[in-house]
Amino acid sequence: MGDWPQNLEPVPPIIAVGSSACIDEGMTSYNQIGTITGWQYGANVGVFIPFTINRIVTVYKMFYSATTAPSGNVDVGLYDDQGNRIVSMGSTAGAVTNNMQQLDIADTVLLPGTYYQAMACSTNSSGVFRMWIHQSAGANTAPKGQYVMAAALPLPATATFATTTSTWTPLLSSACRVTI
């Protein structure tokens, strides 16, 4: 390989469901879930959403879109492709309604590769915005690489990935800076 820089696709400043770095194929719309259905996966269940980056980045915040009055605790974090926790916020009380909940994680440098954004809620009534995948027979987020884990609050040091039959994913995002 020569010394000339490669023409790499830029990493978006926000890694989010639907962005070019995160699962986006077949994601067609987003919809609010409130306290009636709440956190669909169940209390303390973690969701792991894959993303891929092609440059060195520093992730400095994570956030999700809350819909309802805070209920219980939430933990967010990042995992490597083998399920090892890189960083997490720790179990934190929800604090906003109908707005973005920002969580200031430790600045974390990620090398090019595949990672997972993770989120777990302590109660079924935690409301977050979600995004649907395409709605065809048998469609779910498992083929997109999304996993779940029972008893994942606070987020564990090592995740035990399990497949999911869910047809949606929470709108969880990471803010990052590219290192040149």
Order of alpha helices (4+ residues) and beta strands (2+ residues): beta-beta-beta-beta-beta-beta-beta-beta-beta-beta-beta-beta-beta-beta
